[in-house]
Amino acid sequence: MHRNTQIFARCLFVVAVVFAFAAAPSRAAGQATIRDIATDTTDPSNLADTEPSIAVNPTNTKEIVVVSFSENWGSATDAPVWHSTDGGVTWSKAKQIPQPSLPGPPPVPTSGPGDQKIAYDASGKLFVAELGLDSSLADHDFVFRQTGTSTAALTPGAAYGNDQPHLDVDRTTGKTCSGRLYSPWLNFGVSPERSTVSNSTNGGSSLTDVGVGDNSSFPNRTSRIALAPNGSAYLVYKTREGAVSGVHLPGSSASDFENAHFRVKRSDDCGATWGALGTAGTSVHGSSTVQTFFTINWGVTGTGRKVARARSSDDWIATDPSNGDVYVAFVERDSSTFGQIYVAHSKDKGATFTAHRVTDGTHHSAYPEIAVAGNGTVGVLYIDFLDTGSATNFRHRFARSFDQGLTWVDENLQTMDVATISNASSGFLWGDYEGLTAAGNQFFGVFTGQSISRTTKQLDPIFFTETSAKPTCPAGKTFCGNTCVNTKTDKNNCGTCGLKCTVIQACIAGGCETRCPAGTQECCGGDFCRRTCPKQCP
Amino acid sequence: MIAFPRFCIRFLVLGVCLMATIVKADAQVSLSQVLSNDKLWGKDFPAVLASLKAWQDAGASQVLIFPNRVLSSSAFKAQQPAEAALGKFTQTLHAAPPQPQKSFEKLMAAAPMEQFQAGVIAFGEDNTQRVAWTAPSASLLAPDLTIAKVKEAIGPPQKVTKQLIQGEGDRRPIELTLYSYSNGNVIFAESNYSSPGGAVDRVLLNVSAASRVLFK
């Protein structure tokens, strides 16, 4: 080949490689594909895009929508919904959430949005629950429903509710509750506050409010909903049972934890009544209280650092679309002294739960969202932070369980030092919740993370997708934790995943065998080798 | 306090910087100029000025001026102390008004007070009880007032800061961007809930400083 042609070909190759990297989605350390939803063009005001929510169209899983605080509505402009029609590779903004008003006369326009959740029904129609503020800055909720094309202005329904509306729509077909819309929210209009669920047969045009949480002794919080394939509706909420004194997050002097129960209630009649699991519902962690976060100091408090709010950021609920099993993710400060993510699993429609820890007991963790894929794999999106060193590095993480929540494979999606991100507002870094869902055998999520390939480093809505398929290993190896190992020789997974040999043992043919050097013997049940064993073991 | 622009330190051009700072300070608009600038205020704004003594007696260090409502900066968790403050407010409001300075006599003579109603409201921003003075059809701020229009009328602010207001609930907290003028005695605030376009959400006015300017 001619020399100039060779140079040209090499240049072309380099350009092609660079272009391929630029065009390809960024990859996290694990397998998940992540992508910044916002760009300089779609987000020229560099908004922080907090409290994101995600939904996947069940009739076309390439069609994905996200809402976050990406622009307000006003008298002359609608708030946006992010749309992707190619499975999350590219995103555009459709201004389609008009300013809702309270009934008059004259109608009172609200400002907002102040909270949001997005969902599809079985036919692929879009619904969004939003919170707006009146002139006294009091909360009012609205469900917006699709009445035109997928990107046309949505139609607001009647005002209802109060704080933090969530949303789901029964996507079953041919059942009594098919198409029923449910929106849980927290009622600050009663004392103490009560978890309430509004339901609607007409897509939120009008709603019926039903008090659900047991607030007879304690205020409720963190209300989330999940709908089972048989048409049952489940609500998880917490009862706030008093601050934990003397326990603080790093650098904080406040009471950052509270005692709580996380409870599940069930409705078998399309949300009309919720007594199927008793007045208070089932506690997913047994009868004792657990300690969970209730703080505006989540992180490390100190000069030059930023912290998050974690008050209603400690539970989420999902059902297995194939068999109706119920899963609840919740926070518990356990013997590790860290707030940890647990997942409780019920095989009997919420009557009983068995809980296992997702996280590894080394970092404070919160903000769990949970989803279950079609093959039964469970996914949990959560955040933890590193509390050593001069910076606070928050990590968005995604854990999967291929065995109904018994063991977990964990990957880091993104690490960010929010102190270096100018539009990260200390006290409300990403909000109270983020987004996770599953469609078929794929997980889809969105979190408020550090921008990727933006001119100005900032918080953006970051989309990710991850398979629910258990990783396959080469012949002779087994998937344990998050790697493939040879269980015949691996000291940490000897014979089976998680079975550890002692320091003086070797894993031989799948069994732990003591191998003390010549002239020494095994002491203290295999803890060490000595010429002479001590009379008392340490 | 005089704040030196960052470039002063970076380039150590102290003389030039001092000059720039002094020029900036000299150029700062006085509270009197702000209060009498009709590009900033709506037709009913004189009522706010005429009510300042009542706000002072009700214990308000600042008033929060919204398009058709004035709120006290005094925030109460319980209804009772808020009602007591309301009593003091209405008592002074109905007493003989203080004598305005000559330069404000004309403006305050036309203060449309009758349309306003005083009461205690539950202020959703921080879940407190506040004394409020409201007239649904009033226009206290200039129509469609934006921060850009404020800057055009009275120049750049002395200071721009952020304030995050965490209520007891879970909705997105209100974050105010505060544009301070006249040594912080008048602050134009933009809210993260405002419609797009940098609309002024409210104005925070120092009651005692404004009273000193307005009254004999």
Contacts between the chains, C-beta under 8 A, distances in Angstrom:
chain1	res1	chain2	res2	distance
A	50	B	172	6.9
A	51	B	172	6.6
A	69	B	172	6.1
A	71	B	196	6.3
A	72	B	192	7.8
A	72	B	193	6.3
A	72	B	194	6.7
A	72	B	195	6.0
A	72	B	196	6.2
A	73	B	195	7.4
A	74	B	194	7.9
A	74	B	195	2.8
A	74	B	196	5.7
A	74	B	197	7.6
A	75	B	195	6.5
A	76	B	195	7.4
A	77	B	195	7.0
A	77	B	196	5.6
A	99	B	195	8.0
A	111	B	191	7.7
A	111	B	193	4.4
A	111	B	194	6.9
A	111	B	195	7.4
A	112	B	193	6.4
A	113	B	172	7.6
A	114	B	171	3.9
A	114	B	172	4.8
A	114	B	193	7.1
A	115	B	170	7.1
A	115	B	171	5.0
A	115	B	172	6.6
A	131	B	171	5.4
A	133	B	124	6.5
A	133	B	171	7.9
A	133	B	193	6.3
A	134	B	124	7.6
A	135	B	66	7.6
A	135	B	68	8.0
A	135	B	69	7.1
A	136	B	121	5.5
A	136	B	122	6.6
A	136	B	123	6.4
A	136	B	124	5.5
A	137	B	123	6.4
A	137	B	124	3.5
A	137	B	125	4.4
A	137	B	174	7.3
A	138	B	122	7.0
A	138	B	124	4.0
A	139	B	124	6.6
A	139	B	169	6.8
A	139	B	171	5.9
A	162	B	169	7.8
A	163	B	169	4.2
A	163	B	170	5.4
A	163	B	171	5.9
A	164	B	169	7.3
A	164	B	170	4.2
A	164	B	171	6.5
A	186	B	169	7.3
A	186	B	170	6.8
A	188	B	168	7.6
A	188	B	169	6.1
A	221	B	170	7.8
A	296	B	166	5.8
A	309	B	166	7.0
A	309	B	173	7.8
A	311	B	170	6.5
A	312	B	170	4.5
A	425	B	162	7.3
A	425	B	164	5.9
A	425	B	175	5.9
A	426	B	164	7.3
A	427	B	164	4.8
A	427	B	166	6.1
A	427	B	173	6.9
A	428	B	164	6.5
A	428	B	166	7.7
A	428	B	172	7.0
A	428	B	173	5.3
A	428	B	175	7.7
A	431	B	172	6.7
A	432	B	170	5.3
